[in-house]
Amino acid sequence: MNTKKAALTVLSITLKIVIIAVVALGIFRLGSMAFSYGHSVFQEEAVDPMPGRTISVTVPDGVSKMDIARLLEKKGLVEDWKLFYIQVLCSKYSKTMKPGTYTLSTAMKPRQLMAVLSGEDVEFDWGQEEES
């Protein structure tokens, strides 16, 4: 009888340790994924290295920021529309993007894309050499 009680106690403790280990591993994995995604939000990377590809984009009147992000992903200007959408929400450009036709490059960083779509003049090397 005593052996049975000891075995149940050991089994109970082992089960609790396994559950705690699985929960801790899950929290670590979730935290790692959240850090990686958060880092991507604030780390600016272009889709292509310089000089990139030039792409014309028309943003219709009344379109949402989410639709603009999806359009840019469809055109190949951003890799993940959800990430770009979060970047827009965290930026000063969240309320300033305007409809129109824009010439953009796959070598532009997300903040440069947002600035152009907001009507700002952006200094960008289009890969053309200056003539002297």
C-alpha angles and dihedrals in degrees: 000000000000091000091054092052091048091049091051090049092051091047091049093050091046091050091050091050091050092049092048091048092050092048092047091049090049092050091048092049093047091047091050092051092047091050092049093050092044090050089052091053092059099031108087116214130163121227093238134022119249131325091024125173124298114232130182115221128188116203109198122222115270096019118145127240088249091055090049089053091050091048092052091050091049090051091049096247095119130027099218121026092199091055092047090048091054090047089053092049090051094048136079088248096069093106102026107065111121136200118254144095115292136185107222135172132222086227091064118106118233093257090053090050090051092048093052091047088052092055097254122142107246124197104228130161103228090196093261119132117233116244117231 
